Amino acid sequence: MPFKSLVRELKEKRDGPGSVPKRGWRGGGTTESKTIAHSGGCSQRTPWQHPPNLEQPQERWANLPPELLLDVIRRVEGSEVSWPARRNVVGCAAVCRLWRSITKEVVKSPEHCGRITFPISLKQPAPRDYPIQCFMRRDRATSTFRLYLGLSPSLRMQNDKMLLAARKIRRATSTDFVISLTADDFSRASSTYSGKARSNFLGTKFTVYDSQPPYDAAISSRNRSSNRRINCKQVSPRVPAGNYNIATISYELNLLRTRGPRRIQCAMHSIPLSSIQEGGSVPAPRSFTHAVDEQPSGAPATKGKEPVTEFSDGEPLVLKNKAPRWHEQLQCWCLNFRGRVTVASVKNFQLVAAANPSCSISPAEQEKVILQFGKIGKDIFTMDYQYPLSAFQAFAICLTSFDNKPACE
């Protein structure tokens, strides 16, 4: 068999019998390859032929039938129940654009599947019926905090899946907790910047800022009168993230220490009160966006001030700490953490919804613990959160307990 025929058969087996050869195709028409004579013999080449496509393996994966891809990803999604094995699902999304789009259709949000798969899952609400259990490590030397997914820390930190990290930065009149997706980059100009929590001078009030709007519809054309205006200060184009006020956390003053443990109240500006009512829902982002709205024309620069935002329609959700009971035998305040907290600490708390009697919210819903945080060891804490909070919101609330509060205790 001639060598050319053998090569042609091998190409047909590799590309398939129905494939069109690239050598004779140019912009929808056909042309004959030119023959150029050399002193050592004759060889054939196509002068206009493009260099080999570097994305050819990706194109081969993308040529699989969508029905087959859908079935494969569904099987992978159904077999994975925890994070680090979730990397197989994320790996499917990293193959090509077709796989990514199909993976997004199959993989549900944490509210419906109870799993944290992609980074955007950290800013989506948790399940309604059960909490997502995490734990936090504090590094006193570097003033950093790391949030991990899991029931308890493992003996090897490499096996723990880190979700978020924060660094405590003391300023002259306030304290900032800068939150990032990684533990080695807390710059606001970084793509890993997620938000921050800033305190007042006394450490009794904190404002939580998100790097992006809490849901995609929060930014719309400002030509409409129904827009939610975001007056943000001018920043450099290199800064990819903005600051959107999503929550205010207040600690009640307790100068004489006569009112028991800390009393916390959290006003969630991005979560409406109707979300915990029957049939309610929480608007959540579907992808990361770091665009900063330009300042409205004619508006003065707000130097030194953070943006003012109004996201939720109607009354926002307010959380309050569940009141502990006094234990006569132990002579201390007690809360039932169901075994998740083992060390007494002033930082331990449970948050429930604070609703007016006029609101149509069942007593059972008002007694449900939405967020609980407590100590289990030296510099190790547990954090359990559920609907309607996200991991980012719960982490920011828990970080505020690590600031000094001389007026509250």
N, C-alpha and C positions, 0 to 999 in steps of 0.2 A: 504494500500500500504506500503511495507517495506520502512524503512527510507533510505536505500541505493539507492533504485530505485527513490525515490523522489529527492535526491541530484543529481543523474545522470541526471534526466530530467531538473532540474534547471540549471545545467552546460551546457547542450545542448542548452537550450534557450539563455543562456548568450553568449556562444562561437559560436553558429550557428550549424546547423545540419551537416555541412560538415567539421567541424574542427576536427583535429587529437588530441586526448588526449595526454597531455604531460607526464602522469604518466608512460605510457608504451613505451616511445620513448627514445632512447639513441644512439646518434651518427649514425643514419641511420638504426639501427637494433631494435629488440624488446626484452624485457626481462620480466620476471614475477617478481612481487613485492614479497619481502621476508616477511615471517610472523615470528614475534619474540614474544615468550610467556613471559608474566609478571605475577607476583604473583597475581595481582588484576584482571587478565583477559587477553584477547588477543587483540592486536592492530596491525594494518598494517602500515608500513612506508617504504619508499624507501630510503635506505642509501645514494645513489648517487644523490639524487634529489637536484637541485640547489636552492639557496634562491630565494624568489620572485623577479621578475624583477621590478626594480624601474621605468623603462621607459615604463611600460605596457600601461598607458594611452596615451603616445605619439605614441606607436605602433598602438593603436586602431585608432587614428586620421589618421595615415599614411596609414591605410588599406582602406581608402575611395578611390573610383575610381578617377584617375587623371582627367577625363573629368568633374566629379562633382566639384572637387576642382577648376578647371580652370573656370568654370561657376560662382562659388561662389565668387572667388577673382575678377573676371571681374565685377560682380555686385557691390561689395564693392568699387572697384576702380572708377567705373562710378558714384557712388553716392557721393563721397567725392570731395570737391572743395577747401578746405582750410586746414591749418595746424591745429588747434589742433585736428580736427576730423580725420586727417590722421593717428592717432594712431591706428585706426581700421585696416588699411592696414598693418601697421607695426606689429600689433598683429597677423595677418595671417601669416606673415613671421616668427614669433617666435614660432609657434606651433611645427614644426619639420622640418627636412631637405627637405622632399618632398614639404611641403607647401612653404618653403623658395625658393626653386628652381623655383616653378611655379609662385610665387609672383614676382620674378625677371623677368620672361618672360612677365608677364602682365604689371607691372609698368614700364613706360617708363622714360627716362631721362628728366631733366627739359627742355632741348631744344625742346622736342617734346610734353610734356604735361604741361609745365609751373608750375609744382608743385615740392616742395622739400619734399621728402619722407624719404630717408635714409641719413645718414651722408655723404656718398660719393657724394650725390647730391650737396653738398656745393663746390665741386671741379669740377663740370661739367658745361658746358656753359648754359646760360639762353636762353629763346626763342628768335627767330629772329624778330618776329613781334611786340612784346610788352615787356615792362620791368617787372622785379620782384621788387616790391616795399617793402622797408625795412626802419627801423629807428634805430638810434643809441643813446644810453645813455652814458654819460660821468660821472664818479665819480671822482671828483677832489681829495677827501681825500685819496683814494687808488690808483689813477692813473690807473684806469681800464676803459675799454670801452666794452659795450655789444651791439651786433647786434641782432635785433629782426625782425621777419617776420611780415609784416602788413603795413597798410596805415598810422597809427598813433598810439601812445602809448595809452593804456587803463588806466582807473583810478586805476585798480588793476594790479600790475606788474605780479601777478601770472597767469593772463590770457594771457600774452604775451609769444610767443614762441621764446626762445633765440636760435640763430643759432651759433654764434661764440662769443668769448670773447678775449680781449687783455689786456695786462698790459704794461705800459710804464716804462722802466728801463733805468735810466741815468747812463752812464759810463763816464770815464775820457775823451775819445776821440770820443765817439759816443753815440747814443741813440737807444735802441732796443725796438721794439713793438713785444712782444711774443704773438702769437695767439694760442688759445686752444679751444677745443669743450666745455669746462666747465669753469666756472668763479672762481673756487677754486683750480685749479691745473694748473700751468704754467711751470712745470718742463719739460725739454726736454726729460727726461727719462720716462715720462708718455706716455701712449697709447693715451691720448687725445691731445697731442702736434700736431699742424697742420702746424706751420711754424713761420716765423718772418720777420720783416722788419728792416734793420739796416741802420743808417745814417752815413754820413761822419762827420768831425769835425765841418763844418760850417752849417750842416743841409740842404745843397742844393742838395744832391744826396743820394738816398736810393736804397738799393738792397733788393729785396724780395726773400726769401728762402722758398721753400716748403719742407715739411717733407718727401715727396715721389716724385718719378718721375711724371711729368705731364701727362704721359700716359704709358700704360703697356709695350709698345714696346721700351721704352727709355732705359731699361736695357736688354741687350742681351749678348750672349757669347762674351768675349773679345778676343777670338781667331780669329774673323773675322776682316778684315781690315776696314770694313764699320761701325764698332762699334762707338758709341758716348762715348768716354772715360770720366769717372767721377773720377777726382783725389780728393779724399776726405781724410781728416785726420783720423788717427786711433782713434777709440773710444772704450769705454768699451762695452763688449757684453751686458751689462745691458741697454745700450742706444738703444731704439728700432727705433729711427728715424734718418734720415740724413738731409742734407741741400742741396737743389738743386736750383741753381740760375735760376729763372723763369722770372724776370723782373727787370728793372732799371728805377727809377723815378728821373728825374732831374728838379730842379727849376732854372729858369734863374736869374742870378744876376741882382739886381736892387738897387745898393748902393745909388744913388741919388733920388730914388723914382720918376723917370720921365717917366716910361714906363707903368704906370697904375697898375692894379691888378697883382697878381702872374701869371707867365707863366709856365706851366707844360708840360713836355714831358715824355711819358712812352714808353719804348721799351720792348715789351712783347716777351721774348726770346722763350717761349713755344708755342706761337701762330703765325703761318705763315701768311704773308700778303695775301696769296691766300685764306684764310678762309673767307674773306669778298667779294671775287669775286663770280661770278655766279657759282653755283655748288660746292663751297668750303666747307670745313668742318674743325672742330677742333678736333685733337686727344685728348681724355679725358680718365682718369682712370675709371675702372669699379669696383674696390674694393680697400680698404685700404691696403697698404703694407708698412711696416716700416723697410724693410731690407736695410742695408747699404752695398754698394759694398766694397769689400776689396781693399786695395791699390795694384796697379800693382807691380809685383815682380821687385825688383831692383830700384824702384822709391824712391826718398828721401821723408822723412816725411815733410808735409807742415804745420809745426807748426805755429799756429796763423793766418792761412789763411783759407778762405772758399773755397769750391770746385768750380771748373770752369766747366761749363756745356754748351753744345751746343745741343739743342733739335730740334729746328724747321729746316725743310728743306727749304733752300732758304732764302729770305729776311723776317725778323720778322715784325710783326705788330707794328706800332708806333702810339701812341695816343697823341693828343695835346689838350690843353684847347681851347674851343670855345671863340673867341675874343668877349668881351662885347662891347656895344655901350655906348657912353656918352649921358646922358639925361640932356639937357640944363635946364629944369625947376627944376628937382630934384637936379641938380649939383652932379651927382654920376654916376658910371658905372652900367649898367643894363644888365640882362640876363633874358630870358623868361623861367622860371622854371615851367610854367603851374600850378601854385598854390601850388606846393610842397615845396617851400621855402618862408618864410614870414619875416625873419629877415636878415638885411644886415650884412654881415660878410666877412672878408678877406678869410675865408675858403671856401666860396661858389665857385663852379666851375662846368663846363660841359666839358666832353671829347668826342672828335670825332676822326675819323681815319685821319691820316696824310699820304696821298698817293701822289706819284709823278705823274705828268701828263702822263708819259709813261705807267703807270699801267692801266689796263683795269678795272677801278672801276668807276661806275656811279656817277655823282654829287649828286644824292639823297642819295647814300650810304655814301658818304663822309660827308654829312650834318646830318646824323643820330646821335643822342646823344646816345653814348654807356654807359656812366656813368655820373650821376649827383649827386652832394652832396651839401647840404645846411642846414642852421640853421632855426629851427622853434620855438625855445624857449631856456630857460636857460639850457645848457648842454643836449639839445635834438636836433638831426639832422636827416634828411632824406637821404636815399641812394637808388637810383633806378639804376639798371644795367640790361643790356641785352646782347645778343649774340655779340661777342664771349667770353665775360668775364664770369667768375664764381663768386660765392659769396665770396670765399676766396680771389681771386685776387682783386675784387672790394673793399673789406674790407681793404686789405693791402694798396691799393692806398689811400683810404680815411684817414687811420691812419697817413700817412705821413704829412698831413696838420696840425696835432696837435703838431708838433715839432717846437721849436723856430727857426726862420730864419732871423737873423738880417741882413744878406746880401741880402735879397730878398724884403724887405719891409721897 
